[in-house]
Amino acid sequence: MSIDAVLSRIDDQLPEATERLLELLRIPSISTDPAYADHCQSAADWLVKDLQSLGIKAEKRTTPGHPMVVGHVEGPKDSAAPHLLFYGHYDVQPVDPLDLWDNDPFDPQLEDTPKGRVIRGRGSSDDKGQLMTFVEACRAWKAVNGTLPCSITFFFEGEEESGSPSLTPFMKENADELRADLALICDTGLFQSKTPAIVTMLRGMLSEEFTITGPRVDLHSGFFGGLAMNPIRVMSQVLADLHDSQGRVTIPGFYDGIPELSDEVRAQWDGLGFDWQSFLGGVGLSKPAGEEDRTPLEMIWSRPTAEVNGIWGGYTGDGFKTVLPAEAHAKISFRLVEGQDPLKLRAAFRDFVQSRLPEDCSVEFKGYGASPASIMDNTDPAFEATRQALSEEWPDPAAFVGCGGSIPIAGHFGSILGMNAMLVGFGKDDDAIHSPNEKYDLESFHKGTRSWARILHRLAANAA
């Protein structure tokens, strides 16, 4: 296997690879809006056709929602290389507010910026550009060697940006077909936009909405103020009680069972030199607000959170209305870590709220997502082989890192398919995913493609 020839092919074919990505980006595959359902079908069709052009047995699979794309290709005969599953998603976020975009979000452009050339358009970083880095690496490998270095299953979803309602049933129904030795996910980024990173832990998520009701109707604050209980006052006290003065969450049992970082992991994270001042400074802040006895990286990677995402009640329009509202509402999300059971936490949170209600108030809860944290087994030799491959491609050596976000598919690979998952991505902190003017650095697209080629080479060579 010649890795140098594959890398040269990637370099030479970058303009053609970029044009293919631009073509995919022109398809407005917004999964959450039914008006774009046909476009999601078109994006799936595009990917099927592209995979088939590489000799991959690919097809579009129907679901109750948007289709899945599944493809299979066999590696060399008698190869001991691992069977890989590569996951990505072709759907994208809505583009609102449209007036904040400099150009049509589905007319992607190459732009020169002070930080280098970028691909500008919705889905360029999340996740079409990242998905195509792997496909382009396979394309170059096939062109040079005639076959891919190992057996690969391609698994592309069309509902990741709208809650993945069809994903779990599809995985369960097709478990035998999808099962492989290792799952690869390309939906993350570089650490501080420069260090290649392999994510080994993801926080889980619990989302709750609750409504506190007091009087039967809104009341005149002059006639009833001071005598009648105000639900917003109750809500404010409940939310204020969620944290103590040291930034710790006060729900009973919240931290039970959470493991401490090992000395090895802590040393690795300390060695990353996280510039939290710049990280916070970039959004106009200057002081960490989490647990006072934890480092900034611990706060966003390995510690749980309780955050208020929205509060409303009473009159919020222009002008003024002296109303004592009948109801107050709030949305709360919890990011969870290893050792936390989201369903037990939901019960504990609801008990926490109910215990603070005065006699004349009641509460109703509405639960949303509830997924546990995902912990990847980085003792698998594939992780170190990948770290070495990434370190060969990028100026900074690659690192094992955590991620404050939640990518439930990583946990599903373990719980449904019994597979370990490895997350490698090439996004940057300023890619503006989910926001207007989303971009993907051309360097990330180019070096990301080269990185996957190196990873495939190392995984196959180590197994030989």
Phi, psi and omega in degrees: 000129182254103180286326181299319179293324178294316179297321178296321178298317178299316180299314185292327185263012181303316179300318180292320178296320180296319179296322176297318178297317179300322179297317178294322181293338180287347180273116184280073187274065178277112190281331187282342184255116181303337180296343183252016183300319180296326179290327175294321175299318181296320178296318177297317178299319180299315181293320177301313181297321181292316178296320179297329179294343177265007181081018180268133177284095186239149177206160177268130181249129181284151173221174174298341177247231180277154188286157169265153171246125181232132178221152181224141173216139180267148177273191180301146178298144178062020178281141176266005181297148182293149172279121184255146168245125177252127180248139171206173177230140183262352179276161184227167177285157170301164186256357181299144357278125187297328184289352178269355175278140177284332179219172176303122183297341178249023168238071189299146183228153167270128183232142172268127180234167177303338180259007180120181183278140182228158172258116186254125178162157181294131180089359184296322177259324185238092007224012187294317179297319180291318178303317185286342175300318180289316180299319181291327175296318178294322180298314181294319181297317181295320181296324183277317189254350179083343179209160176278157187285348181203169175287137184224135169253129177259131185223103184245129184256154179241016182225016184299323182277003179228030172093358177053049182297332183267351190293305184298313177301320181296317180296320179293319182289335184240029187301316183297324181287324186274340187296134179218188180279328184204136176262136176248134180232128178242081182213029180234203185212180174284146177286124183051035174065013182217334184261121177298138190226142173246114183282126181247354176210139178233139177283148175276185185216138170227130182235132182225140170240139177217151182236126175257126181246136177244259180292164181293330183220166172298143185242154174288124186288345175279316182286325187247344183300133182095335179257316183271144178288134180261117181301329179292324176297317178295313180301316181300320180291319178299313182293322179295329181285350183295334182231148174266185185289347178261007177086006180275146176283136190259003178298127181304133179079005186301321184262004182298133174082002180280123182282154173277155176296145173289158178300325181295314180293318180299319179294320178298315181293319178298325181289347180286342179062046183301123180269080185290335177297316178290323180301312178285322181300329180295341178245018174083022179240168185219351186223130176299140185248004182274204182299127188295335183265015181241150177286160179303320180293322175300319182302322185259351182245319191233009178240146181280161182225161168227116184233137175276120183262342180187144177223137174205160180162156180070207182264125182234011180277186178295154180077211187215143176220117185278076185247143169256107192288154177281334186223153170226144186229151175207152173241132183233136173237144177242129169265126190250154180237178181307135179099350181258132177263116184299326181287322175295322179293323177301315179296319180294321179295317181294323175296320179302315181292311184298327181291347182253008181275133173287173188300325186269010182240150175231167183222144172236139182246149173227115182269143176246228184295152177210094182231140181283170175293156177244128179240121181267145182275096182275009170280348173302128181304337179297331181291314180291322177299319179292319178300318179293320180297317178295321181295332177289333187267325187254154180299319179270141176296145181289157183223152170275127186227170170260177177215129182286340182280183181234125176234087188304331182303327180299319177289325180297324179300323178283311187286328183262317186255353180067031184246146169283150180236146178232127183252119178227126180217167187230020175289163177240160185300332183260022181288347177058041176296144183070002184239168174298151177063036175305143180217165174222123182298137177300326176298318179297318179295316182291306183288333175295318177297315177299323180296316180295323177299317178294322180295314178301319180297314183291319180297321179288319182293321181294333181274346185290000000 
